[in-house]
């Protein structure tokens, strides 16, 4: 049986997750989707569209979708759904898991890698995070969970942008980009996202494309020619950042400095020298052991000594995987690029350690 793709939907309270889920559960999109929701959300879907029968945990919707609420363990629910699908008792093509507004999606994502039974039935496709433009700044300032949700995202949808001015939206997008440079951002109307933009994003596929916006990396490019990569990485303050909100004499200092305080930050390591596989494995192993709980997502495309193919690696918390990618093309510049997204990670230790892994 083909693996069942899973989307983890996370986001701030009020950002439009419920709107999005209602559409999944009621709209005629022609897909059979099982939605699993954590019961302890403050905004509960069932009041509006579900028949509240406390005994039955799985409810069939009119458009062929299924909704089940978890009151127990996610793993058990997933195993149960897969078993019912195998026996032909339930028919669904994919799963959407809604995490509550205050949850860290990390442990949910880890379920798909740690548990063999789950890994044999499901494929984690992506973590999608909805951000409420109107309340985001305050939520990001006060809630580390909100920051974690941004750090974990493979795709960010910004809702309620029509309720804020262009400058605030721009500042928010810039801030999110610093926290998570690898997730594309899209502004949407409340939670109204086309279904096709939520599914099959392949955020967890180990593929050779490392989606970091080239403009985000511009700040380092100026320094690359002197082979000292250290000062190129310190982007928290955006001193040499050519973002539009920084060009008019820094009069709008709020857009400029407020993301210095975010606990969740990202940084990028790049080098045009070969990496030593044994040293890198030892170093990354040690880092993940120590800092794993604070490492949200990390990903890289690497030039390793001893292979003519790109090495692709990524991880969530303590779990790390790597794979051989396509061969380096004739004449292609061989560079390694890694992005780390985490909570108060010691950037200097990581960058120095990675330098030591160069051949």
GUDREN-772991 format. One record per residue (C-alpha): residue number from 1; residue in one letter; x, y, z. Coordinates in nm, 3 decimals. Layout:
BEGIN
SITE, seq, type, east, north, up
SITE, NUM, A, X, Y, Z
...
//
This chain:
BEGIN
SITE, seq, type, east, north, up
SITE, 1, X, 0.000, 0.000, 0.000
SITE, 2, X, 0.128, 0.347, -0.084
SITE, 3, X, 0.231, 0.563, 0.208
SITE, 4, X, -0.038, 0.802, 0.329
SITE, 5, X, 0.082, 1.165, 0.317
SITE, 6, X, 0.042, 1.365, 0.638
SITE, 7, X, 0.027, 1.740, 0.684
SITE, 8, X, 0.077, 1.894, 1.028
SITE, 9, X, -0.121, 2.214, 1.061
SITE, 10, X, -0.010, 2.448, 1.333
SITE, 11, X, -0.049, 2.815, 1.407
SITE, 12, X, -0.152, 3.083, 1.647
SITE, 13, X, -0.499, 3.086, 1.796
SITE, 14, X, -0.727, 3.285, 1.573
SITE, 15, X, -0.499, 3.264, 1.269
SITE, 16, X, -0.755, 3.074, 1.066
SITE, 17, X, -0.674, 2.708, 1.124
SITE, 18, X, -1.041, 2.642, 1.195
SITE, 19, X, -1.145, 2.815, 0.873
SITE, 20, X, -0.898, 2.604, 0.681
SITE, 21, X, -1.004, 2.280, 0.851
SITE, 22, X, -1.373, 2.350, 0.798
SITE, 23, X, -1.308, 2.391, 0.430
SITE, 24, X, -1.116, 2.065, 0.421
SITE, 25, X, -1.400, 1.890, 0.599
SITE, 26, X, -1.693, 2.037, 0.408
SITE, 27, X, -1.586, 2.169, 0.069
SITE, 28, X, -1.627, 1.965, -0.249
SITE, 29, X, -1.256, 1.931, -0.325
SITE, 30, X, -1.289, 1.568, -0.426
SITE, 31, X, -1.019, 1.443, -0.188
SITE, 32, X, -1.083, 1.205, 0.099
SITE, 33, X, -0.897, 1.349, 0.394
SITE, 34, X, -0.883, 1.230, 0.753
SITE, 35, X, -0.849, 1.522, 0.993
SITE, 36, X, -0.714, 1.450, 1.339
SITE, 37, X, -0.758, 1.728, 1.587
SITE, 38, X, -0.632, 1.771, 1.935
SITE, 39, X, -0.933, 1.818, 2.156
SITE, 40, X, -0.792, 2.075, 2.389
SITE, 41, X, -0.788, 2.358, 2.135
SITE, 42, X, -0.962, 2.670, 2.253
SITE, 43, X, -1.154, 2.695, 1.927
SITE, 44, X, -1.324, 2.366, 1.878
SITE, 45, X, -1.444, 2.265, 1.540
SITE, 46, X, -1.711, 2.024, 1.651
SITE, 47, X, -1.945, 2.281, 1.798
SITE, 48, X, -2.007, 2.414, 1.452
SITE, 49, X, -1.998, 2.127, 1.212
SITE, 50, X, -1.977, 1.797, 1.391
SITE, 51, X, -2.244, 1.589, 1.545
SITE, 52, X, -2.127, 1.563, 1.900
SITE, 53, X, -2.144, 1.199, 1.983
SITE, 54, X, -1.893, 1.147, 2.261
SITE, 55, X, -1.867, 0.772, 2.207
SITE, 56, X, -1.775, 0.772, 1.842
SITE, 57, X, -1.436, 0.917, 1.775
SITE, 58, X, -1.443, 0.897, 1.398
SITE, 59, X, -1.707, 1.095, 1.212
SITE, 60, X, -1.770, 1.073, 0.839
SITE, 61, X, -1.834, 1.408, 0.669
SITE, 62, X, -2.069, 1.473, 0.378
SITE, 63, X, -1.785, 1.528, 0.131
SITE, 64, X, -1.622, 1.194, 0.211
SITE, 65, X, -1.372, 1.331, 0.463
SITE, 66, X, -1.336, 1.187, 0.810
SITE, 67, X, -1.281, 1.379, 1.129
SITE, 68, X, -1.150, 1.229, 1.448
SITE, 69, X, -1.064, 1.397, 1.773
SITE, 70, X, -0.777, 1.267, 1.980
SITE, 71, X, -0.833, 1.222, 2.345
SITE, 72, X, -0.548, 0.979, 2.374
SITE, 73, X, -0.228, 0.917, 2.206
SITE, 74, X, -0.160, 1.034, 1.851
SITE, 75, X, 0.034, 0.720, 1.770
SITE, 76, X, -0.257, 0.495, 1.865
SITE, 77, X, -0.499, 0.704, 1.659
SITE, 78, X, -0.273, 0.688, 1.352
SITE, 79, X, -0.221, 0.313, 1.389
SITE, 80, X, -0.597, 0.265, 1.425
SITE, 81, X, -0.674, 0.472, 1.114
SITE, 82, X, -0.415, 0.285, 0.906
SITE, 83, X, -0.553, -0.051, 1.019
SITE, 84, X, -0.910, 0.052, 0.930
SITE, 85, X, -0.792, 0.171, 0.589
SITE, 86, X, -0.615, -0.160, 0.525
SITE, 87, X, -0.928, -0.354, 0.614
SITE, 88, X, -1.136, -0.133, 0.389
SITE, 89, X, -1.344, 0.002, 0.678
SITE, 90, X, -1.232, 0.359, 0.612
SITE, 91, X, -1.137, 0.526, 0.289
SITE, 92, X, -0.903, 0.824, 0.298
SITE, 93, X, -0.609, 0.946, 0.093
SITE, 94, X, -0.427, 1.173, 0.332
SITE, 95, X, -0.421, 1.296, 0.689
SITE, 96, X, -0.417, 1.646, 0.835
SITE, 97, X, -0.319, 1.675, 1.202
SITE, 98, X, -0.415, 1.995, 1.373
SITE, 99, X, -0.196, 2.075, 1.670
SITE, 100, X, -0.337, 2.310, 1.929
SITE, 101, X, -0.253, 2.676, 1.924
SITE, 102, X, 0.003, 2.637, 2.199
SITE, 103, X, 0.171, 2.313, 2.095
SITE, 104, X, 0.525, 2.254, 1.976
SITE, 105, X, 0.486, 2.056, 1.652
SITE, 106, X, 0.824, 1.884, 1.706
SITE, 107, X, 0.710, 1.577, 1.897
SITE, 108, X, 0.423, 1.529, 1.649
SITE, 109, X, 0.673, 1.534, 1.361
SITE, 110, X, 0.906, 1.297, 1.543
SITE, 111, X, 0.631, 1.033, 1.569
SITE, 112, X, 0.670, 0.973, 1.194
SITE, 113, X, 1.038, 0.894, 1.220
SITE, 114, X, 1.069, 0.713, 1.548
SITE, 115, X, 0.796, 0.459, 1.524
SITE, 116, X, 0.839, 0.183, 1.266
SITE, 117, X, 0.473, 0.095, 1.245
SITE, 118, X, 0.381, 0.457, 1.175
SITE, 119, X, 0.673, 0.508, 0.935
SITE, 120, X, 0.563, 0.206, 0.733
SITE, 121, X, 0.214, 0.350, 0.680
SITE, 122, X, 0.263, 0.727, 0.665
SITE, 123, X, 0.483, 0.984, 0.498
SITE, 124, X, 0.520, 1.321, 0.670
SITE, 125, X, 0.472, 1.576, 0.395
SITE, 126, X, 0.504, 1.915, 0.561
SITE, 127, X, 0.441, 2.136, 0.860
SITE, 128, X, 0.221, 2.429, 0.767
SITE, 129, X, 0.204, 2.727, 1.004
SITE, 130, X, -0.066, 2.992, 0.999
SITE, 131, X, 0.037, 3.332, 1.135
SITE, 132, X, -0.214, 3.601, 1.229
SITE, 133, X, -0.070, 3.930, 1.099
SITE, 134, X, -0.261, 4.141, 1.346
SITE, 135, X, -0.148, 3.965, 1.662
SITE, 136, X, 0.175, 3.805, 1.546
SITE, 137, X, 0.418, 4.059, 1.687
SITE, 138, X, 0.274, 4.030, 2.034
SITE, 139, X, 0.246, 3.651, 2.019
SITE, 140, X, 0.603, 3.614, 1.894
SITE, 141, X, 0.726, 3.848, 2.169
SITE, 142, X, 0.556, 3.659, 2.449
SITE, 143, X, 0.512, 3.298, 2.346
SITE, 144, X, 0.803, 3.073, 2.266
SITE, 145, X, 0.551, 2.821, 2.127
SITE, 146, X, 0.451, 3.072, 1.860
SITE, 147, X, 0.818, 3.111, 1.770
SITE, 148, X, 0.867, 2.736, 1.757
SITE, 149, X, 0.575, 2.699, 1.520
SITE, 150, X, 0.745, 2.946, 1.286
SITE, 151, X, 1.080, 2.769, 1.322
SITE, 152, X, 0.930, 2.432, 1.232
SITE, 153, X, 0.733, 2.548, 0.929
SITE, 154, X, 0.787, 2.424, 0.576
SITE, 155, X, 0.528, 2.676, 0.458
SITE, 156, X, 0.399, 2.989, 0.632
SITE, 157, X, 0.059, 3.141, 0.555
SITE, 158, X, 0.003, 3.492, 0.690
SITE, 159, X, -0.364, 3.566, 0.749
SITE, 160, X, -0.549, 3.887, 0.842
SITE, 161, X, -0.293, 4.098, 0.655
SITE, 162, X, -0.577, 4.330, 0.550
SITE, 163, X, -0.607, 4.435, 0.915
SITE, 164, X, -0.255, 4.581, 0.935
SITE, 165, X, -0.067, 4.847, 0.739
SITE, 166, X, 0.190, 4.765, 0.474
SITE, 167, X, 0.481, 4.863, 0.693
SITE, 168, X, 0.379, 4.631, 0.978
SITE, 169, X, 0.328, 4.346, 0.735
SITE, 170, X, 0.667, 4.406, 0.581
SITE, 171, X, 0.834, 4.412, 0.923
SITE, 172, X, 0.656, 4.088, 1.019
SITE, 173, X, 0.763, 3.912, 0.700
SITE, 174, X, 1.120, 4.022, 0.754
SITE, 175, X, 1.111, 3.898, 1.111
SITE, 176, X, 0.968, 3.559, 1.010
SITE, 177, X, 1.233, 3.529, 0.739
SITE, 178, X, 1.507, 3.573, 0.999
SITE, 179, X, 1.353, 3.309, 1.218
SITE, 180, X, 1.299, 3.065, 0.933
SITE, 181, X, 1.463, 3.139, 0.597
SITE, 182, X, 1.362, 2.810, 0.441
SITE, 183, X, 0.983, 2.839, 0.461
SITE, 184, X, 0.814, 3.029, 0.179
SITE, 185, X, 0.561, 3.287, 0.307
SITE, 186, X, 0.226, 3.358, 0.147
SITE, 187, X, -0.025, 3.619, 0.247
SITE, 188, X, -0.377, 3.472, 0.247
SITE, 189, X, -0.721, 3.603, 0.334
SITE, 190, X, -0.798, 3.473, 0.685
SITE, 191, X, -0.758, 3.095, 0.663
SITE, 192, X, -0.870, 3.077, 0.302
SITE, 193, X, -0.588, 2.892, 0.135
SITE, 194, X, -0.641, 2.687, -0.182
SITE, 195, X, -0.629, 2.321, -0.078
SITE, 196, X, -0.364, 2.248, -0.342
SITE, 197, X, -0.125, 2.492, -0.171
SITE, 198, X, -0.142, 2.301, 0.156
SITE, 199, X, -0.075, 1.949, 0.033
SITE, 200, X, 0.217, 1.771, -0.132
SITE, 201, X, 0.468, 2.039, -0.038
SITE, 202, X, 0.737, 1.773, 0.018
SITE, 203, X, 0.893, 1.966, 0.303
SITE, 204, X, 1.046, 1.655, 0.455
SITE, 205, X, 1.172, 1.503, 0.135
SITE, 206, X, 1.545, 1.490, 0.124
SITE, 207, X, 1.586, 1.664, -0.206
SITE, 208, X, 1.876, 1.858, -0.346
SITE, 209, X, 1.700, 2.191, -0.349
SITE, 210, X, 1.771, 2.385, -0.034
SITE, 211, X, 1.511, 2.656, -0.042
SITE, 212, X, 1.676, 2.955, 0.109
SITE, 213, X, 1.578, 3.278, -0.052
SITE, 214, X, 1.891, 3.413, -0.227
SITE, 215, X, 1.817, 3.765, -0.104
SITE, 216, X, 1.838, 3.645, 0.252
SITE, 217, X, 2.190, 3.524, 0.178
SITE, 218, X, 2.300, 3.843, 0.007
SITE, 219, X, 2.422, 3.980, 0.334
SITE, 220, X, 2.697, 3.719, 0.339
SITE, 221, X, 2.798, 3.723, -0.023
SITE, 222, X, 2.997, 4.037, 0.019
SITE, 223, X, 3.230, 3.857, 0.259
SITE, 224, X, 3.274, 3.530, 0.083
SITE, 225, X, 3.580, 3.620, -0.117
SITE, 226, X, 3.806, 3.651, 0.185
SITE, 227, X, 3.735, 3.292, 0.298
SITE, 228, X, 3.646, 3.401, 0.646
SITE, 229, X, 3.288, 3.299, 0.682
SITE, 230, X, 3.236, 3.411, 1.036
SITE, 231, X, 3.117, 3.764, 1.018
SITE, 232, X, 2.900, 3.682, 0.723
SITE, 233, X, 2.672, 3.477, 0.941
SITE, 234, X, 2.576, 3.717, 1.207
SITE, 235, X, 2.248, 3.832, 1.067
SITE, 236, X, 2.048, 3.893, 1.374
SITE, 237, X, 2.093, 4.268, 1.353
SITE, 238, X, 2.078, 4.297, 0.977
SITE, 239, X, 2.351, 4.563, 0.966
SITE, 240, X, 2.436, 4.500, 0.603
SITE, 241, X, 2.089, 4.405, 0.502
SITE, 242, X, 1.944, 4.550, 0.185
SITE, 243, X, 1.585, 4.491, 0.286
SITE, 244, X, 1.366, 4.785, 0.174
SITE, 245, X, 1.259, 4.875, 0.527
SITE, 246, X, 1.625, 4.941, 0.607
SITE, 247, X, 1.706, 5.170, 0.323
SITE, 248, X, 1.563, 5.504, 0.415
SITE, 249, X, 1.815, 5.606, 0.675
SITE, 250, X, 1.684, 5.358, 0.932
SITE, 251, X, 1.417, 5.600, 1.037
SITE, 252, X, 1.189, 5.305, 1.107
SITE, 253, X, 1.413, 5.153, 1.368
SITE, 254, X, 1.138, 4.927, 1.495
SITE, 255, X, 1.144, 4.715, 1.184
SITE, 256, X, 1.517, 4.712, 1.213
SITE, 257, X, 1.600, 4.589, 1.558
SITE, 258, X, 1.301, 4.416, 1.703
SITE, 259, X, 1.386, 4.069, 1.584
SITE, 260, X, 1.709, 4.066, 1.779
SITE, 261, X, 1.523, 3.930, 2.078
SITE, 262, X, 1.352, 3.632, 1.920
SITE, 263, X, 1.454, 3.307, 2.086
SITE, 264, X, 1.409, 3.123, 1.760
SITE, 265, X, 1.677, 3.224, 1.513
SITE, 266, X, 1.826, 3.083, 1.202
SITE, 267, X, 2.173, 3.103, 1.062
SITE, 268, X, 2.339, 2.971, 0.756
SITE, 269, X, 2.681, 2.813, 0.712
SITE, 270, X, 2.830, 2.798, 0.366
SITE, 271, X, 3.171, 2.702, 0.244
SITE, 272, X, 3.338, 2.622, -0.085
SITE, 273, X, 3.581, 2.374, 0.074
SITE, 274, X, 3.521, 2.000, 0.102
SITE, 275, X, 3.387, 1.857, 0.425
SITE, 276, X, 3.546, 1.558, 0.595
SITE, 277, X, 3.265, 1.300, 0.641
SITE, 278, X, 3.399, 1.140, 0.962
SITE, 279, X, 3.464, 1.474, 1.135
SITE, 280, X, 3.129, 1.615, 1.028
SITE, 281, X, 2.940, 1.310, 1.149
SITE, 282, X, 3.113, 1.322, 1.488
SITE, 283, X, 3.056, 1.694, 1.524
SITE, 284, X, 2.689, 1.693, 1.421
SITE, 285, X, 2.628, 1.387, 1.640
SITE, 286, X, 2.770, 1.570, 1.941
SITE, 287, X, 2.574, 1.888, 1.868
SITE, 288, X, 2.246, 1.702, 1.828
SITE, 289, X, 2.309, 1.516, 2.154
SITE, 290, X, 2.362, 1.837, 2.345
SITE, 291, X, 2.133, 2.084, 2.172
SITE, 292, X, 1.875, 1.852, 2.010
SITE, 293, X, 1.576, 1.974, 2.212
SITE, 294, X, 1.655, 2.331, 2.103
SITE, 295, X, 1.719, 2.244, 1.739
SITE, 296, X, 1.393, 2.274, 1.551
SITE, 297, X, 1.479, 2.215, 1.186
SITE, 298, X, 1.814, 2.190, 1.013
SITE, 299, X, 1.894, 2.105, 0.658
SITE, 300, X, 2.192, 2.106, 0.425
SITE, 301, X, 2.328, 2.024, 0.081
SITE, 302, X, 2.693, 1.928, 0.128
SITE, 303, X, 3.009, 1.878, -0.073
SITE, 304, X, 3.172, 1.580, 0.094
SITE, 305, X, 3.514, 1.438, 0.031
SITE, 306, X, 3.500, 1.090, -0.122
SITE, 307, X, 3.177, 1.119, -0.321
SITE, 308, X, 3.090, 1.278, -0.651
SITE, 309, X, 2.730, 1.320, -0.538
SITE, 310, X, 2.572, 1.586, -0.324
SITE, 311, X, 2.499, 1.477, 0.031
SITE, 312, X, 2.167, 1.598, 0.164
SITE, 313, X, 2.085, 1.597, 0.531
SITE, 314, X, 1.808, 1.726, 0.752
SITE, 315, X, 1.674, 1.683, 1.099
SITE, 316, X, 1.411, 1.761, 1.359
SITE, 317, X, 1.530, 1.787, 1.720
SITE, 318, X, 1.754, 1.484, 1.791
SITE, 319, X, 1.661, 1.296, 1.474
SITE, 320, X, 1.887, 1.340, 1.177
SITE, 321, X, 1.892, 1.168, 0.840
SITE, 322, X, 2.111, 1.194, 0.532
SITE, 323, X, 2.100, 1.073, 0.178
SITE, 324, X, 2.303, 1.081, -0.143
SITE, 325, X, 2.159, 1.328, -0.390
SITE, 326, X, 2.235, 1.383, -0.758
SITE, 327, X, 2.591, 1.409, -0.887
SITE, 328, X, 2.754, 1.752, -0.898
SITE, 329, X, 2.705, 1.878, -1.251
SITE, 330, X, 2.994, 1.947, -1.485
SITE, 331, X, 3.123, 2.294, -1.401
SITE, 332, X, 2.881, 2.342, -1.109
SITE, 333, X, 3.033, 2.541, -0.823
SITE, 334, X, 3.070, 2.299, -0.533
SITE, 335, X, 2.953, 2.466, -0.217
SITE, 336, X, 2.805, 2.335, 0.103
SITE, 337, X, 2.509, 2.520, 0.248
SITE, 338, X, 2.344, 2.444, 0.580
SITE, 339, X, 2.066, 2.623, 0.761
SITE, 340, X, 2.002, 2.577, 1.133
SITE, 341, X, 1.680, 2.694, 1.298
SITE, 342, X, 1.664, 2.669, 1.673
SITE, 343, X, 1.617, 2.825, 2.013
SITE, 344, X, 1.921, 3.015, 2.138
SITE, 345, X, 2.165, 2.791, 1.956
SITE, 346, X, 2.531, 2.882, 2.016
SITE, 347, X, 2.604, 3.012, 1.669
SITE, 348, X, 2.976, 3.065, 1.730
SITE, 349, X, 3.029, 2.709, 1.860
SITE, 350, X, 2.841, 2.564, 1.563
SITE, 351, X, 3.020, 2.774, 1.302
SITE, 352, X, 3.364, 2.711, 1.454
SITE, 353, X, 3.292, 2.339, 1.480
SITE, 354, X, 3.183, 2.324, 1.117
SITE, 355, X, 3.501, 2.508, 1.011
SITE, 356, X, 3.698, 2.233, 1.188
SITE, 357, X, 3.523, 1.972, 0.972
SITE, 358, X, 3.664, 2.116, 0.650
SITE, 359, X, 3.927, 1.907, 0.471
//
